[in-house]
Amino acid sequence: MAAVADERRSTAPSSAERRPRRAILTILASYVALIALTIVFVAPLVYMASTAFKTNQEATRIEPTWVPKEPSTAAFDAILNRSEQTPVFRWFVNSMIAAIGQALIVVATAALAAYALARMEFRGKRLMTVVIISTLFVPPIIFLMPTYLILDKLQWLDSLLAVTIPGAAGALGVFLLRQFFVSLPKELEEAAVLDAASPFKIFWRVILPLSKPALATLFLLAFLTNWNDFLLPLFVLFSPEALTLPPGLGLLQGSDTTSYEIIMAGAVVATVPALVLFIIAQRFVIEGVSTTGIKG
C-alpha cells in the first residue's frame, strides 16, 4: 500500500506544475475575451464600409451580405457630386477646420490654466479649481440656449466661429493637464529658476516638452468631440455650405426613400479622419494614460 501511495504522489502534478497551466489558461481566456470585444467593435465598421460599396438593390435586401456581390463606387460618386444643397466635400472641409481649430485652442487654454492651478499660488486657487471641476457635472445641453444668444450678439451664427469657439475652454482639459502637471517633479522647475528662467519660460521650455503625451491625448479628445458634435451645429448653422458633417449627413436621407449605401458612404468619409488621427496619436495616448511624470 505504501508503494502504491508513493507511486500516486510521484505521478500527481505538483503545485509548481499546475501554476504554468493556470497561467496559460488565463492568457488564453484573455485573448478570447479580447478577440470577442474586437469583433463586437469592428463588425459595425466593417459592415458600414461594405454597405458603402454596394448597389442600392443589394443594400436594401432583407438578407444582409458582408461582402458586396457587385462592388460599386456609385455611392461615393453620388456624395462627392451632390447638388448645392448637399455639398459633402464642403462639409468635410468645414468639419476639419472647426475640429482642428477648436482642438488647438483647447490645448492652449487648458495648458495655461492647468499650469496656473498646478504650480502657482494665488488667492482663491482652491475655490477656482473646485468651480472649474464642478462644471463637468453640468449637462452640456443646458448651455445651448445661452451659447446661441451669445453667438447671436456676436453675429457669429451660420459661421465656423459658431462651432469652433464655444467649446474652446473646457473643464475636462484643465483637469486632465492639471493632474499631469502636478505629477511632474518640482526639482526641474527649481533648477530652471536657478538659471534665471521666467515662469513662462519654465512653462514653455520645461513643462510642455515633458507633457507631450497628455497634450496629444487632450488634442485627440477635443478633436473627436468637435468632429462628432451634432446638436450645436444643428442649432447655429443654417445654410448648406456652412454645415459640418454630422448635421449635413442627415440631409443625405431622402424624404420618401432611404439610400443606405449613400448614408454609409458618408459615414465612411466621416469615420476615416478620426481613425487616422487615432492611429497617429495612439502611442502618445497610451503613454499618457499608462505613465505620469517623466521616465527615469
TORKOL-4160 file (C-alpha; in steps of 0.2 Angstrom, whole numbers, padded with zeros to 4 digits, m for minus):
296
<pt num="1" X="0000" Y="0000" Z="0000"/>
<pt num="2" X="0014" Y="0012" Z="0004"/>
<pt num="3" X="0022" Y="0009" Z="m0013"/>
<pt num="4" X="0006" Y="0012" Z="m0022"/>
<pt num="5" X="0004" Y="0028" Z="m0012"/>
<pt num="6" X="0021" Y="0034" Z="m0016"/>
<pt num="7" X="0018" Y="0030" Z="m0034"/>
<pt num="8" X="0002" Y="0041" Z="m0035"/>
<pt num="9" X="0011" Y="0055" Z="m0027"/>
<pt num="10" X="0025" Y="0054" Z="m0039"/>
<pt num="11" X="0013" Y="0054" Z="m0054"/>
<pt num="12" X="0001" Y="0068" Z="m0047"/>
<pt num="13" X="0006" Y="0085" Z="m0054"/>
<pt num="14" X="0014" Y="0097" Z="m0041"/>
<pt num="15" X="0008" Y="0114" Z="m0037"/>
<pt num="16" X="0023" Y="0121" Z="m0046"/>
<pt num="17" X="0017" Y="0112" Z="m0062"/>
<pt num="18" X="m0001" Y="0117" Z="m0060"/>
<pt num="19" X="0004" Y="0136" Z="m0060"/>
<pt num="20" X="0010" Y="0137" Z="m0078"/>
<pt num="21" X="m0006" Y="0128" Z="m0083"/>
<pt num="22" X="m0016" Y="0141" Z="m0074"/>
<pt num="23" X="m0006" Y="0155" Z="m0082"/>
<pt num="24" X="m0008" Y="0148" Z="m0100"/>
<pt num="25" X="m0027" Y="0146" Z="m0097"/>
<pt num="26" X="m0028" Y="0164" Z="m0090"/>
<pt num="27" X="m0019" Y="0170" Z="m0106"/>
<pt num="28" X="m0030" Y="0160" Z="m0117"/>
<pt num="29" X="m0046" Y="0167" Z="m0109"/>
<pt num="30" X="m0039" Y="0185" Z="m0110"/>
<pt num="31" X="m0036" Y="0183" Z="m0129"/>
<pt num="32" X="m0053" Y="0175" Z="m0132"/>
<pt num="33" X="m0061" Y="0190" Z="m0122"/>
<pt num="34" X="m0051" Y="0202" Z="m0132"/>
<pt num="35" X="m0055" Y="0194" Z="m0149"/>
<pt num="36" X="m0073" Y="0194" Z="m0144"/>
<pt num="37" X="m0073" Y="0213" Z="m0140"/>
<pt num="38" X="m0063" Y="0217" Z="m0156"/>
<pt num="39" X="m0077" Y="0208" Z="m0166"/>
<pt num="40" X="m0090" Y="0217" Z="m0157"/>
<pt num="41" X="m0082" Y="0234" Z="m0160"/>
<pt num="42" X="m0075" Y="0231" Z="m0178"/>
<pt num="43" X="m0090" Y="0222" Z="m0185"/>
<pt num="44" X="m0101" Y="0238" Z="m0187"/>
<pt num="45" X="m0087" Y="0247" Z="m0195"/>
<pt num="46" X="m0084" Y="0233" Z="m0207"/>
<pt num="47" X="m0102" Y="0231" Z="m0212"/>
<pt num="48" X="m0103" Y="0250" Z="m0214"/>
<pt num="49" X="m0088" Y="0250" Z="m0226"/>
<pt num="50" X="m0096" Y="0235" Z="m0235"/>
<pt num="51" X="m0113" Y="0243" Z="m0237"/>
<pt num="52" X="m0105" Y="0259" Z="m0244"/>
<pt num="53" X="m0098" Y="0249" Z="m0259"/>
<pt num="54" X="m0115" Y="0240" Z="m0263"/>
<pt num="55" X="m0128" Y="0244" Z="m0275"/>
<pt num="56" X="m0145" Y="0251" Z="m0269"/>
<pt num="57" X="m0153" Y="0235" Z="m0273"/>
<pt num="58" X="m0141" Y="0225" Z="m0263"/>
<pt num="59" X="m0140" Y="0237" Z="m0248"/>
<pt num="60" X="m0159" Y="0236" Z="m0246"/>
<pt num="61" X="m0160" Y="0217" Z="m0246"/>
<pt num="62" X="m0168" Y="0209" Z="m0231"/>
<pt num="63" X="m0154" Y="0196" Z="m0230"/>
<pt num="64" X="m0138" Y="0206" Z="m0226"/>
<pt num="65" X="m0122" Y="0202" Z="m0235"/>
<pt num="66" X="m0105" Y="0206" Z="m0228"/>
<pt num="67" X="m0096" Y="0206" Z="m0245"/>
<pt num="68" X="m0103" Y="0216" Z="m0260"/>
<pt num="69" X="m0108" Y="0204" Z="m0274"/>
<pt num="70" X="m0106" Y="0218" Z="m0286"/>
<pt num="71" X="m0094" Y="0231" Z="m0279"/>
<pt num="72" X="m0098" Y="0249" Z="m0284"/>
<pt num="73" X="m0092" Y="0266" Z="m0280"/>
<pt num="74" X="m0108" Y="0274" Z="m0286"/>
<pt num="75" X="m0112" Y="0279" Z="m0268"/>
<pt num="76" X="m0095" Y="0289" Z="m0266"/>
<pt num="77" X="m0098" Y="0297" Z="m0283"/>
<pt num="78" X="m0115" Y="0302" Z="m0278"/>
<pt num="79" X="m0110" Y="0311" Z="m0262"/>
<pt num="80" X="m0095" Y="0319" Z="m0270"/>
<pt num="81" X="m0105" Y="0326" Z="m0284"/>
<pt num="82" X="m0120" Y="0331" Z="m0274"/>
<pt num="83" X="m0130" Y="0347" Z="m0278"/>
<pt num="84" X="m0128" Y="0364" Z="m0269"/>
<pt num="85" X="m0140" Y="0358" Z="m0256"/>
<pt num="86" X="m0128" Y="0344" Z="m0251"/>
<pt num="87" X="m0110" Y="0349" Z="m0253"/>
<pt num="88" X="m0102" Y="0334" Z="m0244"/>
<pt num="89" X="m0084" Y="0339" Z="m0248"/>
<pt num="90" X="m0088" Y="0357" Z="m0241"/>
<pt num="91" X="m0095" Y="0349" Z="m0225"/>
<pt num="92" X="m0079" Y="0338" Z="m0224"/>
<pt num="93" X="m0068" Y="0354" Z="m0225"/>
<pt num="94" X="m0079" Y="0364" Z="m0213"/>
<pt num="95" X="m0078" Y="0349" Z="m0200"/>
<pt num="96" X="m0059" Y="0348" Z="m0202"/>
<pt num="97" X="m0056" Y="0367" Z="m0199"/>
<pt num="98" X="m0068" Y="0368" Z="m0184"/>
<pt num="99" X="m0061" Y="0352" Z="m0176"/>
<pt num="100" X="m0043" Y="0356" Z="m0178"/>
<pt num="101" X="m0046" Y="0374" Z="m0173"/>
<pt num="102" X="m0055" Y="0370" Z="m0158"/>
<pt num="103" X="m0043" Y="0356" Z="m0153"/>
<pt num="104" X="m0028" Y="0369" Z="m0154"/>
<pt num="105" X="m0037" Y="0382" Z="m0144"/>
<pt num="106" X="m0042" Y="0369" Z="m0131"/>
<pt num="107" X="m0024" Y="0363" Z="m0129"/>
<pt num="108" X="m0018" Y="0381" Z="m0127"/>
<pt num="109" X="m0031" Y="0387" Z="m0115"/>
<pt num="110" X="m0031" Y="0372" Z="m0104"/>
<pt num="111" X="m0012" Y="0371" Z="m0103"/>
<pt num="112" X="m0011" Y="0389" Z="m0097"/>
<pt num="113" X="m0025" Y="0387" Z="m0084"/>
<pt num="114" X="m0019" Y="0370" Z="m0078"/>
<pt num="115" X="m0001" Y="0376" Z="m0075"/>
<pt num="116" X="m0008" Y="0391" Z="m0065"/>
<pt num="117" X="m0018" Y="0379" Z="m0055"/>
<pt num="118" X="m0005" Y="0366" Z="m0053"/>
<pt num="119" X="0010" Y="0377" Z="m0049"/>
<pt num="120" X="0006" Y="0395" Z="m0045"/>
<pt num="121" X="0000" Y="0401" Z="m0028"/>
<pt num="122" X="m0014" Y="0415" Z="m0028"/>
<pt num="123" X="m0029" Y="0419" Z="m0018"/>
<pt num="124" X="m0044" Y="0409" Z="m0022"/>
<pt num="125" X="m0035" Y="0395" Z="m0031"/>
<pt num="126" X="m0044" Y="0380" Z="m0022"/>
<pt num="127" X="m0061" Y="0388" Z="m0025"/>
<pt num="128" X="m0057" Y="0391" Z="m0043"/>
<pt num="129" X="m0051" Y="0373" Z="m0045"/>
<pt num="130" X="m0067" Y="0367" Z="m0037"/>
<pt num="131" X="m0078" Y="0378" Z="m0048"/>
<pt num="132" X="m0070" Y="0373" Z="m0064"/>
<pt num="133" X="m0071" Y="0354" Z="m0060"/>
<pt num="134" X="m0089" Y="0356" Z="m0054"/>
<pt num="135" X="m0094" Y="0361" Z="m0072"/>
<pt num="136" X="m0090" Y="0344" Z="m0078"/>
<pt num="137" X="m0106" Y="0338" Z="m0069"/>
<pt num="138" X="m0117" Y="0350" Z="m0078"/>
<pt num="139" X="m0126" Y="0343" Z="m0094"/>
<pt num="140" X="m0119" Y="0352" Z="m0109"/>
<pt num="141" X="m0137" Y="0354" Z="m0116"/>
<pt num="142" X="m0140" Y="0367" Z="m0103"/>
<pt num="143" X="m0128" Y="0379" Z="m0111"/>
<pt num="144" X="m0136" Y="0378" Z="m0128"/>
<pt num="145" X="m0148" Y="0392" Z="m0127"/>
<pt num="146" X="m0135" Y="0404" Z="m0118"/>
<pt num="147" X="m0122" Y="0400" Z="m0131"/>
<pt num="148" X="m0135" Y="0403" Z="m0145"/>
<pt num="149" X="m0139" Y="0420" Z="m0138"/>
<pt num="150" X="m0121" Y="0425" Z="m0136"/>
<pt num="151" X="m0117" Y="0419" Z="m0154"/>
<pt num="152" X="m0131" Y="0430" Z="m0160"/>
<pt num="153" X="m0125" Y="0445" Z="m0151"/>
<pt num="154" X="m0108" Y="0442" Z="m0158"/>
<pt num="155" X="m0115" Y="0440" Z="m0176"/>
<pt num="156" X="m0106" Y="0423" Z="m0177"/>
<pt num="157" X="m0121" Y="0412" Z="m0182"/>
<pt num="158" X="m0120" Y="0402" Z="m0198"/>
<pt num="159" X="m0101" Y="0403" Z="m0197"/>
<pt num="160" X="m0087" Y="0391" Z="m0192"/>
<pt num="161" X="m0083" Y="0403" Z="m0177"/>
<pt num="162" X="m0100" Y="0397" Z="m0170"/>
<pt num="163" X="m0094" Y="0379" Z="m0169"/>
<pt num="164" X="m0076" Y="0382" Z="m0165"/>
<pt num="165" X="m0075" Y="0395" Z="m0151"/>
<pt num="166" X="m0089" Y="0390" Z="m0139"/>
<pt num="167" X="m0081" Y="0373" Z="m0134"/>
<pt num="168" X="m0063" Y="0380" Z="m0134"/>
<pt num="169" X="m0062" Y="0382" Z="m0115"/>
<pt num="170" X="m0067" Y="0366" Z="m0106"/>
<pt num="171" X="m0065" Y="0360" Z="m0089"/>
<pt num="172" X="m0060" Y="0342" Z="m0094"/>
<pt num="173" X="m0044" Y="0348" Z="m0102"/>
<pt num="174" X="m0040" Y="0359" Z="m0087"/>
<pt num="175" X="m0042" Y="0344" Z="m0075"/>
<pt num="176" X="m0033" Y="0332" Z="m0086"/>
<pt num="177" X="m0017" Y="0343" Z="m0088"/>
<pt num="178" X="m0018" Y="0349" Z="m0070"/>
<pt num="179" X="m0016" Y="0331" Z="m0064"/>
<pt num="180" X="m0002" Y="0328" Z="m0076"/>
<pt num="181" X="0007" Y="0344" Z="m0071"/>
<pt num="182" X="0006" Y="0340" Z="m0053"/>
<pt num="183" X="0014" Y="0323" Z="m0056"/>
<pt num="184" X="0030" Y="0332" Z="m0063"/>
<pt num="185" X="0044" Y="0334" Z="m0051"/>
<pt num="186" X="0047" Y="0351" Z="m0045"/>
<pt num="187" X="0065" Y="0349" Z="m0045"/>
<pt num="188" X="0066" Y="0353" Z="m0063"/>
<pt num="189" X="0057" Y="0369" Z="m0061"/>
<pt num="190" X="0068" Y="0374" Z="m0046"/>
<pt num="191" X="0084" Y="0370" Z="m0057"/>
<pt num="192" X="0076" Y="0382" Z="m0071"/>
<pt num="193" X="0073" Y="0395" Z="m0058"/>
<pt num="194" X="0092" Y="0394" Z="m0053"/>
<pt num="195" X="0096" Y="0398" Z="m0071"/>
<pt num="196" X="0085" Y="0414" Z="m0070"/>
<pt num="197" X="0071" Y="0407" Z="m0081"/>
<pt num="198" X="0055" Y="0416" Z="m0080"/>
<pt num="199" X="0038" Y="0407" Z="m0076"/>
<pt num="200" X="0033" Y="0407" Z="m0094"/>
<pt num="201" X="0050" Y="0401" Z="m0100"/>
<pt num="202" X="0049" Y="0387" Z="m0087"/>
<pt num="203" X="0031" Y="0383" Z="m0094"/>
<pt num="204" X="0037" Y="0383" Z="m0112"/>
<pt num="205" X="0054" Y="0375" Z="m0111"/>
<pt num="206" X="0052" Y="0363" Z="m0097"/>
<pt num="207" X="0034" Y="0358" Z="m0094"/>
<pt num="208" X="0027" Y="0357" Z="m0111"/>
<pt num="209" X="0040" Y="0346" Z="m0118"/>
<pt num="210" X="0038" Y="0334" Z="m0104"/>
<pt num="211" X="0019" Y="0334" Z="m0107"/>
<pt num="212" X="0018" Y="0328" Z="m0125"/>
<pt num="213" X="0008" Y="0313" Z="m0121"/>
<pt num="214" X="m0005" Y="0322" Z="m0111"/>
<pt num="215" X="m0006" Y="0336" Z="m0124"/>
<pt num="216" X="m0008" Y="0323" Z="m0138"/>
<pt num="217" X="m0022" Y="0315" Z="m0128"/>
<pt num="218" X="m0031" Y="0331" Z="m0125"/>
<pt num="219" X="m0030" Y="0336" Z="m0143"/>
<pt num="220" X="m0037" Y="0319" Z="m0149"/>
<pt num="221" X="m0052" Y="0321" Z="m0136"/>
<pt num="222" X="m0055" Y="0339" Z="m0141"/>
<pt num="223" X="m0054" Y="0334" Z="m0160"/>
<pt num="224" X="m0066" Y="0320" Z="m0158"/>
<pt num="225" X="m0078" Y="0330" Z="m0148"/>
<pt num="226" X="m0080" Y="0343" Z="m0161"/>
<pt num="227" X="m0079" Y="0331" Z="m0175"/>
<pt num="228" X="m0094" Y="0321" Z="m0169"/>
<pt num="229" X="m0104" Y="0336" Z="m0162"/>
<pt num="230" X="m0122" Y="0336" Z="m0170"/>
<pt num="231" X="m0133" Y="0346" Z="m0158"/>
<pt num="232" X="m0123" Y="0363" Z="m0158"/>
<pt num="233" X="m0120" Y="0364" Z="m0177"/>
<pt num="234" X="m0138" Y="0359" Z="m0180"/>
<pt num="235" X="m0144" Y="0375" Z="m0170"/>
<pt num="236" X="m0131" Y="0388" Z="m0175"/>
<pt num="237" X="m0128" Y="0383" Z="m0194"/>
<pt num="238" X="m0142" Y="0386" Z="m0206"/>
<pt num="239" X="m0135" Y="0387" Z="m0224"/>
<pt num="240" X="m0130" Y="0371" Z="m0233"/>
<pt num="241" X="m0112" Y="0377" Z="m0237"/>
<pt num="242" X="m0109" Y="0381" Z="m0218"/>
<pt num="243" X="m0114" Y="0364" Z="m0211"/>
<pt num="244" X="m0102" Y="0352" Z="m0204"/>
<pt num="245" X="m0103" Y="0333" Z="m0207"/>
<pt num="246" X="m0114" Y="0327" Z="m0193"/>
<pt num="247" X="m0129" Y="0338" Z="m0197"/>
<pt num="248" X="m0125" Y="0338" Z="m0215"/>
<pt num="249" X="m0125" Y="0319" Z="m0217"/>
<pt num="250" X="m0143" Y="0319" Z="m0211"/>
<pt num="251" X="m0148" Y="0328" Z="m0227"/>
<pt num="252" X="m0142" Y="0314" Z="m0237"/>
<pt num="253" X="m0158" Y="0304" Z="m0232"/>
<pt num="254" X="m0172" Y="0307" Z="m0244"/>
<pt num="255" X="m0190" Y="0311" Z="m0238"/>
<pt num="256" X="m0198" Y="0297" Z="m0247"/>
<pt num="257" X="m0184" Y="0284" Z="m0249"/>
<pt num="258" X="m0168" Y="0280" Z="m0239"/>
<pt num="259" X="m0152" Y="0276" Z="m0249"/>
<pt num="260" X="m0142" Y="0266" Z="m0236"/>
<pt num="261" X="m0127" Y="0265" Z="m0247"/>
<pt num="262" X="m0126" Y="0284" Z="m0249"/>
<pt num="263" X="m0128" Y="0286" Z="m0230"/>
<pt num="264" X="m0115" Y="0273" Z="m0226"/>
<pt num="265" X="m0103" Y="0281" Z="m0239"/>
<pt num="266" X="m0105" Y="0297" Z="m0230"/>
<pt num="267" X="m0102" Y="0288" Z="m0213"/>
<pt num="268" X="m0086" Y="0281" Z="m0220"/>
<pt num="269" X="m0080" Y="0299" Z="m0225"/>
<pt num="270" X="m0084" Y="0305" Z="m0208"/>
<pt num="271" X="m0075" Y="0290" Z="m0199"/>
<pt num="272" X="m0059" Y="0289" Z="m0209"/>
<pt num="273" X="m0051" Y="0305" Z="m0202"/>
<pt num="274" X="m0054" Y="0300" Z="m0184"/>
<pt num="275" X="m0047" Y="0283" Z="m0186"/>
<pt num="276" X="m0031" Y="0290" Z="m0195"/>
<pt num="277" X="m0029" Y="0303" Z="m0181"/>
<pt num="278" X="m0031" Y="0290" Z="m0168"/>
<pt num="279" X="m0018" Y="0278" Z="m0176"/>
<pt num="280" X="m0006" Y="0293" Z="m0177"/>
<pt num="281" X="m0008" Y="0298" Z="m0159"/>
<pt num="282" X="m0011" Y="0281" Z="m0151"/>
<pt num="283" X="0007" Y="0280" Z="m0145"/>
<pt num="284" X="0006" Y="0296" Z="m0136"/>
<pt num="285" X="m0011" Y="0292" Z="m0129"/>
<pt num="286" X="m0006" Y="0275" Z="m0122"/>
<pt num="287" X="0010" Y="0284" Z="m0114"/>
<pt num="288" X="m0001" Y="0297" Z="m0107"/>
<pt num="289" X="m0013" Y="0285" Z="m0099"/>
<pt num="290" X="0000" Y="0272" Z="m0093"/>
<pt num="291" X="0013" Y="0284" Z="m0086"/>
<pt num="292" X="0014" Y="0300" Z="m0077"/>
<pt num="293" X="0028" Y="0312" Z="m0075"/>
<pt num="294" X="0045" Y="0308" Z="m0083"/>
<pt num="295" X="0054" Y="0292" Z="m0086"/>
<pt num="296" X="0068" Y="0288" Z="m0075"/>
